[in-house]
Amino acid sequence: MGDTKDLCSLTVDVASNNRVLRYGQKGSQLGQFDSPIDVAVRGDRLYVADTWNDRVQKFSPSGELLHKFPLGEYCTRPYGLAVQRDGRVVVADRDKHSIFLFEADGTLVKQVGGKGKGEGQFDEPFFVCVDKEDNIIVTDYGNSRVQVFDRNLNYKHKFGQKGRQPQDMFGPMGVSADSRGNIVLANIGGITGGIGHSEKLQVFRPDGTWVSTISSDGDKLNEPHGVAVTEDGHVFVSDTGDHSIRKYRYM
């Protein structure tokens, strides 16, 4: 994404790009989705949190289904997900206010959370990602903050607060980490006290220091939630309102 001065002038406008690929439709059969909330890319594999079907599905770049595993035994409402380098899968459950770590075959490794404002507690953790060191980064929606854990789901630190300043958060949702470890965060916005807060993308350093805000003006997607950036300059977007996964070139 370039250095800091480049980030300050970067504008992302997916409306100006044609999608490269689209697959999926509403349903419960293999390869179909019911409100897919989040996506994650690891190598040449695409993972989809098929939220209302209570499962994770794994695909190749062509859209071919490779594997799926159910989450109903553990999760009430699987939302965000991320995949570590060894194939372990991290899932955020907004209803249980918890984060789950699974082996690649779906075996549960660890669960942390519970509703609250303390370290390692959450108020609707929506999305999660992993950085280049497999640290686990979680958007704590109701607490208007981000929490960071190590690869084994041990708490490290937190940053962010609700507010109107450029560095503040308002409804943090999708999150991704670039090749330098910088954290890219999507805020859904909303209205408080009659004052509107627009959607925005923010960039933070790994320690939580705010770098810049990236414009999201012109985004014509239906209900985009999760985002996953690939190394070749593409971004996958889960569009819950359209029950589909879209792929754009944005770099």
TORVOLO-832296 format. One record per residue (C-alpha): x, y, z; residue number from 1. Coordinates in steps of 0.001 Angstrom, whole numbers, plus 500000, padded with zeros to 6 digits. Layout:
<recs>
+--------+--------+--------+-----+
!      X !      Y !      Z ! pos !
+--------+--------+--------+-----+
!      X !      Y !      Z ! NUM !
...
+--------+--------+--------+-----+
</recs>
This chain:
<recs>
+--------+--------+--------+-----+
!      X !      Y !      Z ! pos !
+--------+--------+--------+-----+
! 500000 ! 500000 ! 500000 !   1 !
! 503019 ! 502292 ! 499907 !   2 !
! 504451 ! 504451 ! 502634 !   3 !
! 502545 ! 506699 ! 505048 !   4 !
! 502353 ! 509728 ! 502772 !   5 !
! 500904 ! 507563 ! 500013 !   6 !
! 498225 ! 506267 ! 502390 !   7 !
! 497067 ! 509787 ! 503153 !   8 !
! 496161 ! 510423 ! 499515 !   9 !
! 494860 ! 506968 ! 498612 !  10 !
! 491200 ! 506684 ! 497652 !  11 !
! 489466 ! 503343 ! 497267 !  12 !
! 486417 ! 503423 ! 494982 !  13 !
! 485254 ! 499943 ! 494014 !  14 !
! 482314 ! 501405 ! 492058 !  15 !
! 484708 ! 502305 ! 489246 !  16 !
! 485830 ! 498693 ! 488767 !  17 !
! 484125 ! 495762 ! 487121 !  18 !
! 484012 ! 492579 ! 489133 !  19 !
! 486267 ! 489760 ! 487987 !  20 !
! 484263 ! 486873 ! 489375 !  21 !
! 480974 ! 486157 ! 491114 !  22 !
! 479539 ! 482903 ! 492382 !  23 !
! 476944 ! 481630 ! 494809 !  24 !
! 473259 ! 482114 ! 495411 !  25 !
! 470904 ! 481865 ! 498359 !  26 !
! 470427 ! 478348 ! 499663 !  27 !
! 471687 ! 475667 ! 502023 !  28 !
! 473231 ! 473270 ! 499504 !  29 !
! 476989 ! 472972 ! 499080 !  30 !
! 478359 ! 476042 ! 497329 !  31 !
! 475279 ! 478107 ! 498205 !  32 !
! 475067 ! 480760 ! 500926 !  33 !
! 472607 ! 482261 ! 503368 !  34 !
! 473901 ! 485748 ! 504192 !  35 !
! 477662 ! 485135 ! 503854 !  36 !
! 479147 ! 487654 ! 506261 !  37 !
! 482915 ! 487363 ! 505973 !  38 !
! 485669 ! 486016 ! 503740 !  39 !
! 489332 ! 485131 ! 504244 !  40 !
! 492083 ! 484267 ! 501775 !  41 !
! 495033 ! 481988 ! 502524 !  42 !
! 497226 ! 481085 ! 499554 !  43 !
! 494939 ! 479945 ! 496743 !  44 !
! 492033 ! 479147 ! 499047 !  45 !
! 488976 ! 481285 ! 499808 !  46 !
! 487120 ! 480699 ! 503089 !  47 !
! 483531 ! 481930 ! 503551 !  48 !
! 481626 ! 482353 ! 506818 !  49 !
! 478222 ! 481056 ! 505672 !  50 !
! 476550 ! 482657 ! 508666 !  51 !
! 472921 ! 481560 ! 508659 !  52 !
! 473899 ! 478073 ! 507536 !  53 !
! 476183 ! 477825 ! 510616 !  54 !
! 479230 ! 476622 ! 508681 !  55 !
! 482490 ! 477561 ! 507000 !  56 !
! 483011 ! 476687 ! 503324 !  57 !
! 486380 ! 476572 ! 501525 !  58 !
! 486852 ! 477199 ! 497783 !  59 !
! 489580 ! 477445 ! 495127 !  60 !
! 489877 ! 480683 ! 493053 !  61 !
! 487577 ! 479239 ! 490365 !  62 !
! 484718 ! 478852 ! 492836 !  63 !
! 485047 ! 475068 ! 493268 !  64 !
! 483993 ! 473873 ! 496729 !  65 !
! 486824 ! 472024 ! 498490 !  66 !
! 485687 ! 471520 ! 502094 !  67 !
! 483170 ! 472614 ! 504705 !  68 !
! 482734 ! 472068 ! 508415 !  69 !
! 479710 ! 472797 ! 510641 !  70 !
! 479992 ! 475103 ! 513661 !  71 !
! 476619 ! 474550 ! 515300 !  72 !
! 478103 ! 472587 ! 518205 !  73 !
! 480083 ! 475632 ! 519365 !  74 !
! 478820 ! 478835 ! 517779 !  75 !
! 475459 ! 480552 ! 518034 !  76 !
! 476090 ! 482948 ! 515170 !  77 !
! 479457 ! 482650 ! 513344 !  78 !
! 480320 ! 486025 ! 511879 !  79 !
! 483885 ! 487024 ! 511049 !  80 !
! 486625 ! 484538 ! 510258 !  81 !
! 490354 ! 484417 ! 509533 !  82 !
! 492831 ! 481698 ! 508599 !  83 !
! 496338 ! 481326 ! 510026 !  84 !
! 499342 ! 480136 ! 508043 !  85 !
! 499022 ! 476560 ! 509320 !  86 !
! 495356 ! 476406 ! 508318 !  87 !
! 493838 ! 477019 ! 511738 !  88 !
! 490565 ! 478948 ! 511509 !  89 !
! 489528 ! 481812 ! 513803 !  90 !
! 485797 ! 482586 ! 514107 !  91 !
! 484063 ! 485522 ! 515823 !  92 !
! 480648 ! 484785 ! 517342 !  93 !
! 478726 ! 488002 ! 517909 !  94 !
! 475916 ! 486397 ! 519943 !  95 !
! 478217 ! 484538 ! 522346 !  96 !
! 480574 ! 487557 ! 522474 !  97 !
! 483427 ! 485123 ! 521941 !  98 !
! 486301 ! 484186 ! 519651 !  99 !
! 486918 ! 480548 ! 518690 ! 100 !
! 490122 ! 478977 ! 517389 ! 101 !
! 489751 ! 475755 ! 515365 ! 102 !
! 492172 ! 473317 ! 513801 ! 103 !
! 491978 ! 473061 ! 510002 ! 104 !
! 489649 ! 470061 ! 510316 ! 105 !
! 487196 ! 471911 ! 512586 ! 106 !
! 488441 ! 470641 ! 515971 ! 107 !
! 488068 ! 473308 ! 518675 ! 108 !
! 491379 ! 474535 ! 520148 ! 109 !
! 490345 ! 477460 ! 522360 ! 110 !
! 487540 ! 479904 ! 523156 ! 111 !
! 487888 ! 483333 ! 524795 ! 112 !
! 485416 ! 486095 ! 525563 ! 113 !
! 482168 ! 486760 ! 527335 ! 114 !
! 480213 ! 490009 ! 527308 ! 115 !
! 481955 ! 492927 ! 528996 ! 116 !
! 484422 ! 495791 ! 528671 ! 117 !
! 487465 ! 494127 ! 530236 ! 118 !
! 490527 ! 492792 ! 528469 ! 119 !
! 489557 ! 489774 ! 526410 ! 120 !
! 485846 ! 490492 ! 526789 ! 121 !
! 483597 ! 491726 ! 523987 ! 122 !
! 480346 ! 493422 ! 523129 ! 123 !
! 479477 ! 491872 ! 519779 ! 124 !
! 482796 ! 490983 ! 518162 ! 125 !
! 481905 ! 491182 ! 514488 ! 126 !
! 485058 ! 490636 ! 512445 ! 127 !
! 488515 ! 489169 ! 512869 ! 128 !
! 491719 ! 488920 ! 510850 ! 129 !
! 495295 ! 487711 ! 511295 ! 130 !
! 498445 ! 489671 ! 510502 ! 131 !
! 501739 ! 488470 ! 509029 ! 132 !
! 502744 ! 486990 ! 512404 ! 133 !
! 499346 ! 485262 ! 512848 ! 134 !
! 498314 ! 487647 ! 515616 ! 135 !
! 494526 ! 487681 ! 515889 ! 136 !
! 492866 ! 491104 ! 515448 ! 137 !
! 489218 ! 491506 ! 516481 ! 138 !
! 486746 ! 494351 ! 515959 ! 139 !
! 484872 ! 494805 ! 519247 ! 140 !
! 481808 ! 496520 ! 517761 ! 141 !
! 479815 ! 497449 ! 520872 ! 142 !
! 482907 ! 498680 ! 522726 ! 143 !
! 484115 ! 500712 ! 519708 ! 144 !
! 487605 ! 499279 ! 519865 ! 145 !
! 489969 ! 496694 ! 518410 ! 146 !
! 491554 ! 493934 ! 520491 ! 147 !
! 494725 ! 492077 ! 519511 ! 148 !
! 495705 ! 488542 ! 520580 ! 149 !
! 498694 ! 486352 ! 519773 ! 150 !
! 498405 ! 483346 ! 517456 ! 151 !
! 497232 ! 481130 ! 520338 ! 152 !
! 494494 ! 483560 ! 521365 ! 153 !
! 496308 ! 485084 ! 524349 ! 154 !
! 495455 ! 488758 ! 524951 ! 155 !
! 498079 ! 491368 ! 523906 ! 156 !
! 496585 ! 494876 ! 523724 ! 157 !
! 493637 ! 497009 ! 522606 ! 158 !
! 493113 ! 500397 ! 520941 ! 159 !
! 490356 ! 502733 ! 519794 ! 160 !
! 487374 ! 504548 ! 521245 ! 161 !
! 484007 ! 505834 ! 520088 ! 162 !
! 484102 ! 509401 ! 518811 ! 163 !
! 484011 ! 511826 ! 515899 ! 164 !
! 487732 ! 512445 ! 515470 ! 165 !
! 489531 ! 510879 ! 512478 ! 166 !
! 491321 ! 508405 ! 514724 ! 167 !
! 488124 ! 507411 ! 516562 ! 168 !
! 485837 ! 504531 ! 515680 ! 169 !
! 482124 ! 504339 ! 515050 ! 170 !
! 480764 ! 500850 ! 514518 ! 171 !
! 484014 ! 499011 ! 513655 ! 172 !
! 483212 ! 496066 ! 511390 ! 173 !
! 485488 ! 494494 ! 508760 ! 174 !
! 489227 ! 494367 ! 509439 ! 175 !
! 492289 ! 493301 ! 507462 ! 176 !
! 496072 ! 493521 ! 507880 ! 177 !
! 498434 ! 494409 ! 505039 ! 178 !
! 501889 ! 492970 ! 504328 ! 179 !
! 503528 ! 495485 ! 506671 ! 180 !
! 501225 ! 494619 ! 509557 ! 181 !
! 499198 ! 497826 ! 509243 ! 182 !
! 495555 ! 497330 ! 510207 ! 183 !
! 492809 ! 498436 ! 507812 ! 184 !
! 489461 ! 498931 ! 509547 ! 185 !
! 485957 ! 499511 ! 508156 ! 186 !
! 483514 ! 501591 ! 510181 ! 187 !
! 479827 ! 501151 ! 509392 ! 188 !
! 478833 ! 504598 ! 510663 ! 189 !
! 475388 ! 505555 ! 511955 ! 190 !
! 473510 ! 508347 ! 513706 ! 191 !
! 473823 ! 509527 ! 517318 ! 192 !
! 472088 ! 512589 ! 518719 ! 193 !
! 470871 ! 513507 ! 515245 ! 194 !
! 474424 ! 513636 ! 513916 ! 195 !
! 475391 ! 511260 ! 511133 ! 196 !
! 478678 ! 509385 ! 511004 ! 197 !
! 479627 ! 508258 ! 507528 ! 198 !
! 481236 ! 504952 ! 506648 ! 199 !
! 484998 ! 505142 ! 506509 ! 200 !
! 488129 ! 503067 ! 506200 ! 201 !
! 490958 ! 503716 ! 508644 ! 202 !
! 494583 ! 502621 ! 508695 ! 203 !
! 496440 ! 501966 ! 511957 ! 204 !
! 499964 ! 500815 ! 512679 ! 205 !
! 500336 ! 497431 ! 514416 ! 206 !
! 500510 ! 499155 ! 517825 ! 207 !
! 497215 ! 500952 ! 517190 ! 208 !
! 498615 ! 504355 ! 516170 ! 209 !
! 496274 ! 505984 ! 513643 ! 210 !
! 497825 ! 506620 ! 510217 ! 211 !
! 495081 ! 507878 ! 507917 ! 212 !
! 491487 ! 507685 ! 506786 ! 213 !
! 490705 ! 506332 ! 503322 ! 214 !
! 487600 ! 507544 ! 501503 ! 215 !
! 484876 ! 505016 ! 500750 ! 216 !
! 482745 ! 507425 ! 498694 ! 217 !
! 481082 ! 505880 ! 495667 ! 218 !
! 480774 ! 502341 ! 496998 ! 219 !
! 477723 ! 500915 ! 495248 ! 220 !
! 477649 ! 497468 ! 496806 ! 221 !
! 474435 ! 496315 ! 498464 ! 222 !
! 475415 ! 495384 ! 502040 ! 223 !
! 479195 ! 494778 ! 502089 ! 224 !
! 480576 ! 493452 ! 505344 ! 225 !
! 483839 ! 491497 ! 505342 ! 226 !
! 486848 ! 492273 ! 503163 ! 227 !
! 489984 ! 490287 ! 502332 ! 228 !
! 492901 ! 491731 ! 500378 ! 229 !
! 495049 ! 489421 ! 498247 ! 230 !
! 498739 ! 489841 ! 497463 ! 231 !
! 498055 ! 490465 ! 493759 ! 232 !
! 495995 ! 493601 ! 494430 ! 233 !
! 492481 ! 492174 ! 494476 ! 234 !
! 489895 ! 492411 ! 497221 ! 235 !
! 487103 ! 489960 ! 497994 ! 236 !
! 483933 ! 491493 ! 499439 ! 237 !
! 481089 ! 489579 ! 501099 ! 238 !
! 477818 ! 491225 ! 500088 ! 239 !
! 475190 ! 489969 ! 502530 ! 240 !
! 472318 ! 491783 ! 500830 ! 241 !
! 473082 ! 490104 ! 497501 ! 242 !
! 473992 ! 486672 ! 498926 ! 243 !
! 477174 ! 486660 ! 496878 ! 244 !
! 480927 ! 487074 ! 496986 ! 245 !
! 482445 ! 489733 ! 494712 ! 246 !
! 486016 ! 490137 ! 493612 ! 247 !
! 487441 ! 493506 ! 492493 ! 248 !
! 490811 ! 494798 ! 491423 ! 249 !
! 491563 ! 497886 ! 493436 ! 250 !
! 495369 ! 498331 ! 493112 ! 251 !
+--------+--------+--------+-----+
</recs>
